[in-house]
Amino acid sequence: MNTFSPEVAYLTVIIPVYNEEESLPRVFNEVTQFINYPDKRVEILFVNDGSTDNSQEIIKEICTQSSPFHFIELQNNSGLSAALKAGIDFCSSPFIGYIDADLQTSPMEFMELMRYCESYEMVTGIRQNRKDSSTKVISSRVANTMRKWITNDGVSDTGCPLKILQRQTAKRIPFFKGMHRFLAALVLLQKGRVKEVPVTHYERIEGEAKYHFWNRLLGPFTDLIAFAWIKRRYINYKIKSSDLTLVKN
């Protein structure tokens, strides 16, 4: 069994997985190309969100073959926000990345995001020339308009599945179902800074999307209500002084 050593890694990239057996071999190849490129250590953490196909077997084989790859397997399918939360809980590297297993964004684009991650609490991609179906693009635009109306976060593409967060910021994010749609707004609630970087968007080659028209609209609308409640009651503080030693997570 590999030893997960995020303490010595500069960046830990979380890859949530739900029934992505067709995509995982390509994920391994493309992510391996990325982690061999930067001069800083990168660890990869698969979070298997209760897959019912052969994803877990493939993940185990990948992690056995390559030491930078590790996994968490959730007992039940709990959703993307829960998978991200579980991954963040295990990370203690100074920076935490996120990319989807469908690889509609490229792991190599992390190189561009890493240029800004020490200056901004969150760096996120803006998908250029999206390759999704017209139905998916329209539903995404409607949901994005609703989100901007409530959050006023100024972010162009909050749904881009390519992000880097500073660890301390990520650990303080209040997690709830649908949280992944509001990462930028939740960072801004902490008085954090968000940087957007244009990234290339690709067609999904293997597998199929897990979300469709109605759950892209109804889910975000419900989550907006939760965010509006949190925004009004969010606690934000900074320590001025203390005689205690901070234990890092």
N, C-alpha and C positions, 0 to 999 in steps of 0.2 A: 504494500500500500504506500502511495506517495505521501509525503509530509507537506501539508499546506503551510507555507511560510510567508504569509502576506506581510509580516513585519519587515522583511528585507526587500519586498517588492515596492516599486515606485507607483505602479498602477495595477489594480485588480479589475479585470473586465468581467462583468456578470453577463451570462448568456441564459436567459430564461428559455426553457424548452417545454413544449407541449405537443406531443405527437409529430415530431419532426424527423422521423427515421430516414426519410429520403434526403433531407438537407444536411444531416450531421457529417457525412464524409467530406463534403465540400467545405463545411464550416471548419473542420479540423485543418484542411489544407490551406485555406485562406487566412485563418487566424494564425497558423504556424508561420506563414510568410511575414505577417505583421510583427509577431513577438521576436522574431530574429533580426528585425531591422533597427529598432531604437537602441540607444546606448544605455538605457535604463531598464531594470528588470520588470517584466510584465508577467502576472499570473492570470490564469483564466479560471473562472468558476461557473460551471454549468449548474443551473438550478432546474431540476426536472420537476415540473409542476404536475405530478400525478399522471404522466403519460400512460396510455393504455396500449401503445404499439411497442416496437422493439427499441425505442429511444434509449432506455436505461441500459440495455445490454451494449449498445454502441458507445454510449458515454463511458461506461466502465472500461471498455476496451481502449478507448482513446486515452483515458486517464492512466491506465496501466502502462501504456506505451510511451507516454510523454510526461515528464515531471512537472512542467508548468501548468498542466491541466488537472482540475479537481472538480468534485461534484457534491451537490446536496440533492437528495431525493425527497420531495415532500410526500407525505402519506396520501394526500388527496389533492385533486385539482382545485386550487384555491384562487387562481386568477393571477394576472400579471403583477398587480401591485403587491400581492403577498409574496410572489417569487422574488421581486426586487427587495422587499423588506428582509426576507430570509437571507438573501445574498449579502446585503449591507450589514446585517447583524454579524456575519462571519468575517468581515473585512476589517483589517487594521492598517492597510497601506494608506499613505497620505492621500491618494487619489483613487476614485472608484468610477469605472466606466460601465457603460451598458450598450449592448447591441442585440438586435433580434436574430434568432437562428435562421430566419428566412433569407438573410443576407441581401435584402433589398438596399442596404447600404454596405459599403466596403470597410472591413477592419483597417485597411491601410489609411483611411481618412482619419483614424485616431492620431496619426502623426501630426496633422494640421491642428486638431483640437488640443493636443499636448503643448503646442506653442503658447497657449493662453491659460492653461489650467492653474498656473501658479498666481495669476493676476485676477482671476474671476472665480467666484464660488461655484459657478456652473458654466460649462461650455457646451453648447448644443448645436446640432446641425440644422440647416435649412435645406430640405430636399429640392433640388433643381430638376425641372422637366420631369415631373413624376410619371412613372410608368404603370400606374394603377388603372383599373377600369374606370370608365366615366362615372358609374354609380358610386364607386368607392371615393372618387375625388369629390363628387358633389356632396355626399354625406359628410365627408371630412370637412369641407368648407362650411357647411351649415353648422356642424358641431363647433368648429373653430370660431365662427362668428358669435355663437351663444357664449362660448367660453370667454372671449375677449370682452364682451359686454359686461360680464360679472366680475372678471378678475382684473381687467385693465392692466395686464402685465406687459403689454407691448411686444410680446413674442410672436413671430410670424408663423412658426411651425412647431407647436408644442408636442405634436405627435411624432416627430422625427426620432426613430429608434437608434440614435447615436449620440451619446452624451458622456461627459466627464464631470463628476462632482468632487469637491474637496470633502475628505472624509468627515470632518467635524460638522460640516453643513448637512451632509447626507444623514448622519446619525440623529440630527435634531429634527428632521422632517416628520411631521405628524402623519402617520400612515393610516389609510382607510381604503376601502374598496374603490377603485377608480382613481386613486392618488396619482398614478402615473401620468394622467392627463393634465396634472396641475403642478408638475415638478418646478417649473420656472416660477410660477406664482408663489409657491410655498418657499422657495429660496428667497424671493423678494420680501416675503413677510419677515424673514430673518435679517433684513437689510443687506442681503447679499447682492452680488453683481452677476448679471447673466450676459454672456457673450454668444452671439449667433455666428455660425460659420457656414457658408454654402458647401453642400456636399452633393455628390452624384447619386441619383436614385436609379435603381435597376428593377427590371421585371422579376417577379418570383419565378424561379426555374423549377424547383421541386415542391411537392406538397401543395396545400391550398390554404387560403386565409381562414382564420378561425372566427373572424368577425364580419358581419354583413350589414346591410343598410339599416335595419331597425335597431340592432343592438349598438350601432355606431351613433344613433341619435338618442334613443331612450336612455341608455346607460349614462352618457355624458350629461343629459339634462338632470337626472337624479343626482349625479355626483356634484353638479353645480350648486345644488341646494346644500349639500354637505359642506362644500368649500365656503359658501357664503356664511354659513354658521361659524366655521372655524376662523375665517378672516376677522369676524367681529370679536372673537374671544381668544385670539391667539396671544400667547404669552411670549414676550421677547425680552431677554435680559442679557447684560454683560457684567462679568465679575470685575470689580474695581481692585480688590485686594483680598488676600486670604492667607492664613498660616497653614493651610493644608496643601499636600502635594496631589496634583491632579493625576488620577489613574486613567491612562489612555485606553480607549476601547479598541 
